[in-house]
Amino acid sequence: MATPMAHGSSWPTFFLGVLPVSICSLGADFLSSLCTQALIQFLSLPTSLLISAMYLLGQTKSIHISCPKENASSKFLAPYTTFSRIHAKSITCLDISSGGGLGVSSSTDGSMKIWQASNGELRRVLEGHVFDVNCCRFFPSGLVVLSGGMDAQLKIWSAEDASCVVTFKGHKGGILDTAIVERGKNVVSGSRDGTARLWDCGRSACLGVIADCGCSINGVAVGAADNSINLGSPEQTPSEREVGTESKMLLLAREDKKLQCVGLQSRQPVFLFIGSDAFNCCTFLSGFLLLAGTQDGNIYQLDVRNPRAPVQVIHRSGAPVLSLLSFRDGFIASQGDGSSFIVQQDLDYVIELTGADCDPVYKVATWEKQIYTCCRDGLVRRYQLSDL
């Protein structure tokens, strides 16, 4: 273990498991910066401390660095395991089945694969899209996969035999994101052609264009609206094929710096928020709270009941915010500089998911206490929160 060095008067503490271990003394300002800038500042530690810290991280999987004087604290969590043989190139999207047994991912090598979530063992290869697959996710059953590609096609696959059971056509540009409505009789897609569409899975038909934005829709999210939110009334009687769209909001992350919310069934506008840059991703935290991330690194938290002023704006770096995922009473975010982190209300520290170095982390998925990330370096990393 490194010996203490005279580097300031404030003594931070590294917590390994439940036992605090003092490794060295650092200035309060330095440590505060460390906690907010995560891995960048972590790598700027004195060499002797860095070697000790990385050794301990490898041995224990987590290190807790805190500075009570500055009320700053971060916990660094190393991957429990890494899967390197699923894809040969960058992995752009992934998801984990509802039972936690299977994973699905897509890559810039043109492939989409289903694999065993416990060890990364390949189970199925899903072939049928032309060009890259931009997004993939499991239906709630965990037995069916929804995918969207640059070929402007939306496809539904059997996870059991890799057959494509449904293909939706109608978009005129690549599909960038999808959302599933309740159990999955209806799904939503957002495209480079500027439209968000609602689809009937049973009849392989488009039920309507929910919004036409005139620019790429980079991310979509569907959420149940709080009773206090007025979603408006539909101008026409909804199709009987719409299932579960009532009292739902559709959130659209747009390339033109706008975040748009509409009533999924009513098609009526709820709000339009203008951000600092193109919106890449979005998610609902509750029936009235949401998050949206921009290309210039801002994470906006908005209240649908009063969307004009953000509840807060989180800015850790200028790197693009690539994914946002509601998690317990907080969220998980990933960015283009390789950082991914967990923010929870009941914790007084941020959990930093390490290992990606400076390669963008494109997507995050969870199952119970396990967190999976996919990255430009072609690796899937699995983190175990019980290691905390």
N, C-alpha and C positions, 0 to 999 in steps of 0.2 A: 504493500500500500504506500502511496506517495506520502512523504512527510509534509506537514503544514508549512506554507510559505507566507511570508509577510507581504500580502497583496491587498491589504485593506483591513479595516477594523471590524467589518461585519462578517460573521461566520455562518455561511450557508450550510445546509445539511443534506447529505445524500441518504435517502431512505431505501434500504434493500429489504423487501418484504415488509415486516413490521418493525425491524430494528434499524434505528438511525445510526449511520456511520459517517462521522465527520472526516472528509478527505482533505480539504485544504481551506484556507480562508480566501475569500474573494470580496471585492468591493461591492457594495449594495447596488450601485448603479450598473455595474457590469452584470451582476446576476439578474437584475430586473430586465436588462436587455436580453439576457440569455433566455429568460422565460417567455418573452414575447416574440423573439425571433427564432426560437426553436433550434433547428439543426445548424443553421448558419453560424449562430453564435457558439453553439456547442462545439463546433469544429475549430473555433478560434481560442479555445481554452489553452492554457500553458501545456506544453508537450507532455510533461510528467503527469499532470492531472488527466489529460485526455487519454493517455495510455491506460491509466488506472481505471478511468471511468468506462472506457470501451471494454476493458477486461471484465469489469464487474457486470456490465450490461450483457456481455456474452454468457456469463455464468448464471445470472439471476433473471435475465429477460427484461428487467425493469429497473430504472433508477429514478428516484424522486429528488428533484433539486428545488430547494425552497430558500427564500430570504424573507423571514417574517417582518423584518424592519421595513421592507418596501412592499409588503403584502403581495409578493410575486412568487409563483410556484408552478413548476411543470414536472410532469412525469413522462419519461421516455420509455417506450415499450418496443422491444425488439420482436421480430417475427418468430412465432413458434415453429413454423416450418415454411419452406419455400418450394413452389412447384415450377420447375424449369423446362419440363418436357411436353407441356400441353401445346404450345405454339412456338413457331420458329422466329416470329417477329413481334412487333408491338401488339399488346393486347388492349383493345379499345373499349371493351365493355365486358361485364360479367354479372352474374346473378347466382343466388343460391336458392335451392328449392325449399318449400315451406317445411319439409321434414328435416332439412339439413343434410340429406344424403348425397345430393347431386349438385354440381355446378355447371353452368353454361357460360361460354365466353366466345368472343369474336376477335379476329386479329387482322392486321394489315397484310398478313400472308394470304388473305382471301378465305380463310376457313372459319367455321363455327363448330364448336365441339362441346360435347357433354362429358363430364368427368366426375370421378368419385371425389367428393368434397374432403374426405379424410386424408387421402394420399395423392390426389391428382391423377390417378390412373384413368386412362382414356376409356370411355364407355361407348360413345357414338360420335360419328361425324355427320353433320347436317349439311347436305349439299343440294344446291338448287338456286341460290342467289347468283346473279351476274354482278361482278365487281364486288366491292367491299360491303361487309355487313356492319352497319353503324351501331345498331342497338339490339339487345336480346334480353329477354326476361322470362321467368317462369310464370305460368298461371298459378292461382292459389292452390290448385290441386297438386302441384309439383310434378305432374305427369305430362304437361304440355308446355311448349315454348313458343313465345311470340318474338318475331324478329322483323327488322326493317333495314333495307339496304339502299345503296346508291342506285340500284336499278329501279327505284321508285315502287318497289313491291313490298307488301306486308305479308308475311307468311306465318302459318301456325304449323307446328311440328309435334309429332309424337316423340316423347323422350324415351319411350320403350323400344321402338323399332326404327327411329330416325326418319320415318316417312313424313312427307309434307302433306297435310290433310286439307289445308285451305291456302289459297293465294288471293290476296286482295289487290286489285288494280284500279287506279283512278288518279293517283298523284302524278304530277308531271315533273317532279324533281325528287332527289334522294330523300328518303325518310330518315330523320335525325333523332327522333325520340318517340316513345310510345307510353301509354298508360292503360291499365286494365280497370274497368268499372266493376266494382264488387267481385262477384265470383267469376266473371269473364264472359258473359253472354254478349257484352259489348266491349269494344276497345277503342282507344283514341290514338291517332297518329299526328305528328307534326312534321312538316316537310320543308325542304328548300324552296318549294314552289309557293311558299307563303300561306298555305292553308293548313288548318287543323280539321281533321275529319273523324266522324263517328262511324263505326263499322258494326254490322251484325254478323257475328261469327257463325251462327247457325245457317244463314243463307248466303254467306260470302258476299254481302252487299253493303254498299255505302248508304248510311242512313241520313247523311247530310254533311255539308260543310259548316262547321261550328263557327269558324272565323277565317277571314281572308285578310291577312296582314300586309301583303305587299312586300314582304321581306322574309328571309329564312326564319323558321321557328326552330330554335336550337334545343329547347327543352319543353316538356309538358308535364303537368301533374294534375291529378284529380283528387278532390277532397270533399268530405261532407261538411256542409255549411252550418254554422251556428244558427239557432232559431232567430237571432236578432238581425241577421243579414237578409236584405231584400234582394232576391235573385231575379225578380221580375216574372212576367207571365209569357208563355210562348204565344206567338202570333197565330200559329196553326196548331191543331191538335197533334200531339206527339204520336209517332208510330207505335203501334202495339209491340213492335219489335224492340223498342227501347226498354231496357230493363235496368233499373237502379240508377237512372239519370236524375230523377227528381231530388231536389235539395242538394245537388252536387255542384261544386265550382270547378271550372277548368282554368288552370293557370298556364300562361304561355310566356316563355322566355324568348324574346325577339332580338334579332340582329341589329335592329335600328335603335337600340338603347331603351326600348320600352318593355315594361312588364304589364301584361294584359290579363285581366280576370273576367270571365264571362260565366253566366249560368249555363250549365251543360244541357239541361233540358229546355230552358227558356230561350237560349241563344242571345240573351240580353246582356249588355255590358254592366259590369260591376264596378270596375275601376281601371284606369290606365295610369301607370306610374313611369316617369322618365328617370332613368339612372345615369350614371357617369360614363358608361360604355355599353357595348353589346352585352346582353344577358345570355349566359351559357346554360344555366341550369336553375331549377326551382323545386321546391318541395313544401308541403304543408306540415306545420307542427301541431296544429289543432284546428278546431272549427273556425277560428278567426285569425290565427297567427301563421305566417309563412316566411320562408327564406328564399332569396334569389341571389345568385352569384354572377359577377360581371367579368369581362375580359381584363379589366385593369385591377382586379384583386379585391373588389369590395363585396362583402356579404351583407345584403340588406335584410333586416327583419322588419316586416310590415304587419300592421293590424288592419284586416280587411274593413273593420268598422270605421277606421280613420286612416286611410292609406296615404294621405297627402304628405305627412311627415313620418319618416321611419322611426320605429321604436328604438333601433340602434343600427349603426353601421360598423361592421367589424372589418378592419383592414390590417392584415399581418404583413403583406408584401404586395408588390405590383404584379405578381404572377397571376395568370388567369385562374379563376375559380372554375374547376372542371366538373365537380360533382358535389351534391349536397344530399344528405340522407337523414331523416328524422331518426333519432336513436334514444330510447328511454325518455328522459325528460330534457333532452338536449338534441345535439346533432353531430354528425360526422361530416367533415369537409375535406376535399383534396384539391391541390393546386398544381399549376404547371411547373413549379420549381422543385417538385418532388416531395413537398410537405403534405401530410395528411394528419388530421388531429380530431380529437373528440372534445366537445364542450358539453358539460352537464351541469344543471342548476344545483344539484346536491353536492357537487365537488368544488372545492376552492382552488382547483388547479386544472390546467389543460393537459390532456394525455396526447403526447406526440407519438405517432406511429413511424418508427424509423426504418431505414433499409433502402429506400428508393434513391438515395443520393440526390442528384439534380434532375433525374428523369421524371417527366410528368406522370402523375397518378391520375388515370382517366376515370376510374369508377371504384366505388366502395359498395360492398354488400355485407349483410350480417345474418347470422343465425344464432340466437340465444347469446352466449358469451364469446362467440367467435366472429372475427371481422376479417373479411377478405378484400384485398385490393389488387387492381391490375395496373400495369405500368408500361411505359414505352420500352423498358429494357427486356420485355417479353416474359416477365415473371409474375406469377400469382403468389402473393404473400398472405399467410394466415396468421392472425394474431389471436392470442388466447387471453381474454380479460381476467381469467382466474390467476394469471401470472402477476397481476397487480397486488 
